[in-house]
């Protein structure tokens, strides 16, 4: 059915179905005036009621159609938006019925005079119909949308009883839902166009190396949705499996063993390393100090503090006893999570400018390895609630940053540029690894990595 024809029929159906009681009452009066037997009248009324209710039930079950084969979550979410619009339209239509039709029926301009109980029951039925559309729609988007953050959900709950404000919040939520759907729909179409293109099928497998404070867990991937998208485009993915709070030297040793495992498993001669944050320092140590250069084709560092962090310099001036006490607490916790040799004290000190300067002297770039780096930046302190304080400190000391690392510190090898977006939020340190699994206007993190890896493929790596 044509989209506009469907919308036109829906615009007619909703007011009629909402005023089912009134419509059946007037139909009954008219049939009695035609001297139709009561048995037949009741049969006609039952058929009419069923015919009006069935489309409504179908609308609640399948409120939106999508020719593109998007995920079920997106179809449910888009249907929620449609139901909210149905509810808002139904509310407006009912106001028109109340002020335009009710007085005329009360004056006896219809087939028969309208009674107070009839008008009252009709109003209750209409109110219930509108409420069900809105409730179904809100529940759908509340449970399925990824762009509705926890804060936005709380605002929806707190404002749902405030007239006009709740309307503005609902319309804002509907806009976010459509942006999310449009974004995912575009990705689905792009994937269909890229079928069998193997855009990310690099010559050598990819080794993803995580940063500090995380491990390569099976059920919560450090890299979010990125590995799946890369594999969908032909990439072969492996993980560094280094420790969360390991020092640069100990993690470099873990990476060394991991590279040999990959080479033995795949039969390849080299690997491409993609490293985020401290993982870039760990990978450089393995390449330069542990003689892994012959087995590494390229190293791509992302938001890595090659030049250190000046705010860490300040943190290192905290009382030694307090610092070591905090470090011991972290070490005990991460030992339970799987680290064999956690060393929070040393690992965090290695982010200081003097420690990275020493490491850079010990870890010069090796011939035969292609080095490149990327960076992102936040635009304001309120871009990321958890990173607002370090952002302000780094902004004052070093300028533009991602909430943890400055742009100047992240430059290494061929610097390929800074990722940001068209929105005021910017792209934080965690956003670059899809930490929150959210999409941001003007920045597609999974597509960003597809382009990074496809460029490695183009260069022969």
N, C-alpha and C positions, 0 to 999 in steps of 0.2 A: 504494500500500500504506500502511496506517495506520502512523504513526510508531512507536507502541508495539509493534505486531505485528512490524515490521521489527527493532526492537531485541531483541525476544524471540527471534526466529529467529537473529539474529546472536549472541546470548548462547549459544545451543545450538551453532551452527555452529563458532565459533572453537575451543572445546576439542576438538571432534571432528576438525576439519581439522588441528589441531596434533598430534594423536595418530594421524595417518593410518597410520603404519607399524604401530602396535599394533592399530588397528582392522582393518586388512587381514589381519594375522597371525591374529587371533582369528576373523575371518570365514572365512579359509581352513581353519582347524582345524574349525570348525563344519560347513562344507560337506563336508569329508572324512568327518566323522562321519555325514553324511546320505548318504554313498556317491555323491556327485556326481562324474562323470568329471572328471579333471584338466584336460582341454581346456576344458570349460565353466567350471570353477573359475577358471582364468586369465582367461577372457573376462569373467566376473563381476567379478573383482578389478580388471581394467583399466577396466571401465565405472565401478565404484565410485570408483576413484582419480580418473578424469576428472571425474565428477560432484562430487567434493569439491574438486577443484582449481579448476574454472571459477569458482565464486563468489568464491574468494580472489583470483584474477587480476582479476576485475571490481571487487572491493573496492579493490585497489591502484590501479586506473585511475580509478574514480569513487567515492571513499569517502563523499561527502556530496552531499545533494540540497538544492536551494534553489528554492523556488517563485518567489521574487522574482528578477527578471532583473538580478542584480548582475554586476559585472565578473568576467572570467575569473580575474584575480589573486585575488579574494576567494574564489571557489569552490575554487581550488587550495589557498589558505591554510586555509579551513575544513575541507577534506578532510584536510589535514595534522593538524589538531587531532583529527579523528575517528580517524585511523590511530594516533595516539599513545595515545588512550584504548583502542583495540583492542589495542594492544601491551601496555599496562599490565594490562588485564583478562585478556588471554591469559596473561600472566606469573603473575597471581594464580591463574587457573584451573589452570595447569600445576603450581603448587605443591600445589594440592589433589589433583590426579591423582597426583603423585609420592608424597605422604604417605598418601593414602587408597586409591588404586586399585592402585599398584604392589605393596604387600605382599600384597594379596588375590590378585592374579594370580600372584605368586610362590608363594603357598600352593596354587595350583591351583583357585581358586574360579571361574575363568572356564570357557569351553568347553574350554580346554586349558591346560597349564602354560606360563607365559611363560619364555622363555630369556633369558640374560644378553645375548647379542648383540642380540636383538629389543628388549629394554628400552633398551639403550644406543643403538641406531640411532634408536629412537623419541624418546629424549631429545634427541639431536642435531637431529633434524628439528623438534621442538618449539622448541628454542632458536633455530634458524634462522628459523622462522616468526615468532616474537616479534621477533627482531632486524630482520627485513625490514619489519614493520609500524612499528616505532619509527624505523628509519632513513628510510623513505619519508616518514613524518610530519614528522620533524625537518627533513629537506631541504626539504620543501614550505614550512613556516613560516619556515625560515631564509632562504629565497630570495625570499619574497613579502611577509612582514609588514613594515609601515612602523613599527610601534610597537616592534619589536625593534631598539633602537639598536645601534650598533657595540659599545658597552660590554656590553650584554646578550648580544650574540652571542659576544663573547670569554668572558664568564662561562659560557655554555653549553658552549663548547668545553673550557674548563679544568676544569669540574666533571663532565663526562660520565663520567669513570671513578671518581668518588667515590660509593660507595653511599649511599643515602638523600638526600644532597645533590643528586645528579643528578635524583632523583625530585621533590624540592621545586622545583628550577629548571624542570623540564619542566612541572609543574602551573602554575607562575607564568606561563610562556610561553604555555601554553594559555589561561589566563585573559586575558592581554593580547590574544591572537589573537581570542578571542570578543568582547571589548570593541571591537576594531577592526572586526570583521565587523558587529556590531550597530550600530555608529555609521554605517558606510557603507550598511548595509541601510536604516536609517532615512532617510538622505539620498536613497537611490534611491526609496523610497516617497514622500518629500516632493516630489521632482522630478516623479514621475508625477501627483501631485495638482495640481502647479502648471503642468501642460502648458497652453500657450496663455494663461496668465494675464498674461504680460508684466509681472511684478511690478517689474522694474527698468528698464522702458522710460520713462526720464525725458524731459521735454520737450526738454532740451538734451543733447548728447553729453557723455560723461565723459572728462576729461583726467587721466590718472594721472601724478603727478609724483614721481619717486624721490628718495631722500636721497643723502647724500655717500658716495663710495667705490664707487658702482655705476653701471652704464650700462643702458640699455634694450636688452638683448641678445635676439637672436632665439631662441636655443636654451636660454637660461637666464633665464626671466622673473623680474625683480626681485620681482614680486607673486605668484609661485607659482601656485597654482590659483585664485586669486581672479578674475582677468579671465574665465577660461572659465566660472566659475559665474555671474558677472554677465551675460555674453553669453547663457548658456543661459536666463536669465530676462528677456531682451529688451533689455539695455543695449547701447549703442553706445560702444565703447572706443577711446581714442587714448592715446598716450604722449607725455610731455614731451620726450624725446630731448635733455635738457640734459646737460652734461658731469659726469663723476664728481667731479672736483676743481675745478670752476669756482667762482668767487666768487658771492656773492648777486647782484651786479650783472650779471655775464656770463651766468649761468644765467637770470636774469630776462629778459634780452634774447632768449635762446633760446626761452623760453616764449612771449614775445610773438610771435615769428615763427611758432611752432608753432600758436598760437591762430588767427592769420590764415589759415594753411594749412587748418586744420580748418573754419573758417567758409566758405572758398572751396569746399572739397570737399563739404560737406554742405548748404550754403545756409542753415544756421541762423544766428541772430543772436547767440547766446551759447554758452558752455560751462559745465559744472560741473567744478570742479577738486577732485580728491582728492589730497592731498599728504601724504607721510610724511616725518618727521624734518626735515632741512634743506630738503627740497622745499617745506615750508610757508613758509619765509622767502623762498625764490626766487619762489614764486607771489605772495606779498604784495608783493614788490618790483615785479613786473611789473604788478600791479593798481594800486598807489599811485604809483610813480615813473615808470612807462612808459605811464600813461594807458590801461590796459586794462580799467578798471572797467566801461565801457559794454558790454564783450564777455564779461563774467564774471557768471553768475547767482549762483553760490555758491562758497564756498571751504571745504572740509572739511579741517582739518589733523589729523593722527594722529601722536601722540608727537613733536610738533614743539617744540624748545626756544625758545619765544618769549621767555622770560626768561633765556636763556643757561644755562650749566652752570658751577657753581662749581669743579668739579674741573678744567675747562679753564683757569680762572683760575690754578690751581696749576701746570698744565702749561706755561702761558705764561711762568712764572718760571724755566723751565729755561734753562741757558746759551744765549745767542743763537746762538753758532756751532754748537752741537750741534743746535738746533732747525732751523736753516737747512740743515744737512747732511742731516738726515732728510727735510726737505721737498724738497730737490733730488732725493733718491733716489726718492721717491714721484712727483714730477713726471716724471722720466725714464721710469719704469715705465708711468704712465698715459698718457703721450704715445704710447707704443707701442701701447696698447690703444684709442686712438682720440681721446683728448682733444686738442683743438687748443691750448687755453690753460690747462693745469692750473696751479693755484696753491695747493698744499697749505698753505703758510704762512698766507696771508690767509684761506683758506676755514676753516681750523680756528680761527684767532683770532676769527672772526666768531661762534663759539659762546661766547665769553667774555661775562660779564654786562655789562661796560661797552660791548662792541660791539653786543650785542643791544639794550641801552638806547638807544644812538645810532640804530640802525636803526628801532626802534619809534617814535622821534620823527619820523624821516624817512618812515615808512610808515604813516600813520594809516589807519584803516578808511575806505573810501569808501562814500558813500550809494548804495543800489541793489544792493549786493553783500551776500549773506547769509553771515555768518561763523559757523562752529561748529567745535568741537574735541573730540577724544576722546583718551583716554590709557589705558595699561595699566600694570600694576605687577607686579614680582616679589615673592615673599613671603619669600625667604631668599637669602643669598649663594650657597648651593649650588644654587639653582634653575637657574642657567645657568653652566656651568664657565668659559666665556670672559669672562663679564661679572661674575664674582664680585668682582674687585678694584675696578672702577669703582662697582659697586653699593654696596660697603661705604663707599667715599669719599663718594658722594652721600648715602647714608643718614645718615652722620654730619653732613654739611653742610646737607642740604636735606630730608631725610625720605624718604618713600615715592618709589620710582622704578622704572624699567623696566630698569635696568642701564646706562643712558646719560643719560636725561633724567628730571628730577624731575616729580612730579605738579603741583606749583605752577608750574613753568616752562611746562608744556604748555597751561595754560588760556588760551584766547583766544576772543573772541566769545561765543557761547552754548556753555558747557561742558556736554557731554552725558553725561559720566560716565567711570568708570574700569572697564576690563575686567580681570577676573581669572578664577579658576576655583575649583572645589571641592577641587582637589588642592593639595598643599603647594608645588608648583613655582611657580605664578603664571604670568603672561604677560609675556615679555620684549620688548625693543625689536624684535628680529628676528622674534619670533613673530607680531607684528601685520601682517607682510607675508608670512607663510607661508614664511619663509626656508628652514626645514628640511623643509618639506612633511610635517610631522607633525601628528597630531591629539592634543589633550589633553583629559583628562576634564573635563567642565564648561565647555569652550570650543570652539566651532566657528568657526574664523576665516573660512571662506568664507560661512557663514550670517550672521556678524556684518556683513560687507560688504553682503550682500543686504538686510539690515534697514536699514543706513545709507542705501543708495541708494533703497530703496523708500520710506523716509521723505522723501527729497528729492523723489521723484515725488509723494508725497501733498501736499507743500507747494507743488507747482506748478512745480518747477524741472526 
